[in-house]
Amino acid sequence: MRSRTHEGFGLIDIIWELEEKLERLERLVHKIIRELHLKRTFNLGIAFGGTMNTVTENVGQSVIATAVPLEADGTTVTPGAVVSNQVWSVPDSTVVSLVSNSDGTATFTAVAVGTAAVTVTGTVTDQDGTTASFTGTGTITVSAPTGRTSALSVSFGVPA
């Protein structure tokens, strides 16, 4: 910064001093922005209970799924982001049934052995109020329960 002197301390010197202070302020603002960088959602994941994107259930079991906003790495949950207007779908309802819950989650019940793709579309509102629509996919694999009778065979013979 230029030094103030009695001679020559005029309008030009004041402008020069203000310019230097503005440059320091701009550097400080850029530093704050870098340090407080708001996270952005880049995709939507599906949490089946505590498992992300895939789950295995036995016939008759149910699992609740939640749409989860994720950062660019695909694994980190976006802090402060909120998902709304969730629309859930499953193309093969012969493997799993779907009930969309009023809180935006979905309950899937395993109906028959097989694999079902699950899709959710929702609106994500990030911390700063930015909104965007995303679609997430997941997989439910349905297995036969073990330790239970899975079939009954009856044979009829001719009485002797």
C-alpha positions in Angstrom: 0.0 0.0 0.0 1.2 3.5 -0.8 2.1 5.6 2.2 0.1 8.7 3.0 1.9 11.9 2.9 0.7 15.4 3.5 1.8 16.3 0.0 0.2 14.4 -2.8 -2.5 12.7 -0.6 -5.2 13.5 -3.0 -8.0 11.8 -4.8 -5.6 9.5 -6.8 -4.1 8.2 -3.6 -7.5 7.5 -2.1 -8.6 5.6 -5.2 -5.3 3.6 -5.2 -5.8 2.7 -1.5 -9.4 1.6 -2.2 -8.3 -0.5 -5.1 -5.8 -2.4 -2.9 -8.4 -2.9 -0.2 -10.9 -4.2 -2.8 -8.3 -6.7 -4.2 -7.7 -8.0 -0.7 -11.4 -8.3 -0.1 -11.9 -10.2 -3.4 -9.1 -12.7 -2.5 -10.7 -13.2 0.9 -14.2 -13.8 -0.6 -12.7 -16.4 -3.1 -11.0 -18.1 -0.2 -14.2 -18.3 1.7 -16.1 -19.6 -1.3 -13.5 -22.4 -1.8 -13.6 -23.4 1.9 -17.4 -23.3 2.1 -18.0 -24.9 -1.3 -21.5 -26.3 -1.3 -21.9 -29.9 -2.3 -24.0 -30.7 -5.3 -26.1 -33.8 -6.0 -25.1 -35.6 -9.2 -27.2 -38.7 -9.0 -29.8 -40.6 -7.0 -29.1 -43.9 -5.2 -31.5 -46.3 -3.6 -30.9 -47.5 0.0 -32.7 -50.8 0.7 -32.6 -50.7 4.5 -28.9 -50.0 5.0 -27.7 -51.5 1.7 -27.1 -49.3 -1.3 -28.5 -50.2 -4.7 -28.8 -54.0 -4.4 -30.4 -56.3 -1.9 -31.3 -60.0 -1.7 -34.5 -61.1 0.0 -36.3 -64.4 0.4 -39.8 -64.9 -1.0 -42.3 -63.3 1.4 -39.8 -60.8 2.9 -40.2 -57.0 2.5 -37.7 -54.2 2.4 -38.2 -50.4 2.6 -36.3 -48.4 -0.1 -35.3 -44.7 0.2 -34.0 -42.4 -2.5 -30.6 -41.0 -1.5 -29.0 -37.9 -3.1 -25.4 -38.7 -4.0 -22.4 -36.5 -4.9 -20.3 -37.0 -8.0 -18.4 -40.0 -6.6 -21.6 -41.9 -6.5 -21.1 -43.0 -2.9 -21.1 -39.9 -0.7 -24.5 -38.7 0.5 -25.0 -35.0 -0.4 -25.1 -33.1 2.9 -28.3 -31.1 3.4 -30.0 -32.3 0.2 -33.7 -33.2 0.3 -35.4 -35.6 -2.1 -39.1 -35.0 -3.0 -41.7 -36.1 -5.5 -40.4 -39.6 -5.6 -41.9 -41.9 -8.2 -41.0 -45.6 -7.8 -41.4 -48.3 -10.4 -40.6 -52.0 -10.9 -41.2 -53.4 -14.4 -41.7 -57.0 -13.3 -44.3 -57.2 -10.5 -44.2 -61.0 -10.7 -40.9 -61.0 -8.8 -41.5 -58.1 -6.3 -44.6 -56.1 -5.5 -44.3 -52.3 -4.9 -46.1 -50.0 -2.5 -45.3 -46.3 -2.7 -45.4 -44.9 0.9 -46.7 -41.4 1.8 -43.2 -40.4 3.2 -41.6 -40.9 -0.2 -40.1 -44.3 0.5 -41.3 -47.6 -1.1 -41.9 -51.0 0.3 -41.0 -54.0 -1.9 -42.2 -57.5 -1.1 -40.5 -60.5 -2.6 -43.1 -62.5 -4.5 -41.2 -65.1 -6.6 -37.6 -66.2 -7.2 -35.9 -64.0 -9.7 -34.3 -60.5 -10.2 -36.2 -57.2 -10.4 -34.9 -53.8 -11.5 -36.1 -50.9 -9.4 -36.3 -47.3 -10.5 -36.9 -44.1 -8.6 -37.2 -40.6 -10.0 -37.2 -37.6 -7.7 -36.5 -33.9 -7.3 -33.4 -33.0 -5.3 -33.1 -29.7 -3.5 -29.5 -29.0 -2.5 -28.5 -26.8 0.5 -28.4 -23.6 -1.6 -31.9 -24.2 -3.0 -30.8 -25.5 -6.4 -33.3 -28.1 -7.6 -32.9 -30.8 -10.3 -34.5 -34.1 -11.2 -32.6 -37.4 -11.0 -33.3 -41.1 -11.6 -31.7 -43.9 -9.6 -31.8 -47.6 -10.2 -31.3 -50.6 -8.0 -31.8 -54.4 -8.1 -33.7 -56.8 -5.8 -32.7 -60.5 -6.1 -35.3 -62.8 -4.7 -34.2 -66.2 -3.4 -36.2 -69.2 -2.2 -36.3 -69.5 1.6 -34.1 -72.1 3.0 -35.1 -74.6 5.7 -38.7 -74.7 4.5 -40.6 -77.0 2.3 -40.7 -75.5 -1.1 -42.6 -78.2 -2.9 -44.9 -81.2 -2.0 -45.1 -84.2 -4.2 -47.9 -86.7 -3.9 -47.9 -90.0 -5.7 -50.9 -92.1 -6.1 -50.6 -95.8 -6.7 -53.0 -98.6 -7.4 -54.2 -100.3 -4.2 -53.1 -103.8 -3.9 
